[in-house]
Amino acid sequence: MRKINLGDILVLKKGHPCGENKWEVTRIGADVKLKCLGCDRIVMIDRPTLNKRIKKVINLDD
């Protein structure tokens, strides 16, 4: 399981229909709220599904 923090950028395996595959984490809980960096669409996804779909985590704190 990967450590995800607020404000991190996630690169997912599949792209969004707008063409972007980078998402910003805006809320963390049982579900994770993500904002598409291409079209600003907001989606909520459960943690187990998200962990399967993550390709890379870009930490902005580092």
C-alpha positions, 0 to 999 in steps of 0.5 A, spaced: 500 500 500 502 506 498 502 512 502 498 518 499 498 525 502 493 531 500 496 535 494 500 529 491 499 528 484 497 521 482 499 518 475 494 513 473 495 507 469 489 509 464 487 516 462 481 520 463 477 521 457 480 528 456 486 525 455 490 527 462 492 521 466 495 526 472 490 527 478 491 531 484 489 528 491 484 533 494 481 529 500 483 522 503 478 518 507 475 511 506 474 514 499 479 518 496 477 525 492 481 526 486 481 532 481 483 531 474 489 536 472 486 536 465 479 538 465 478 539 473 473 534 473 472 531 480 471 524 482 471 519 488 474 513 488 475 507 494 482 506 496 483 499 494 481 500 487 485 506 487 491 502 489 490 498 483 490 504 478 496 508 481 502 508 476 506 513 480 506 518 486 509 525 485 510 528 492 510 535 492 512 535 499 519 533 497 
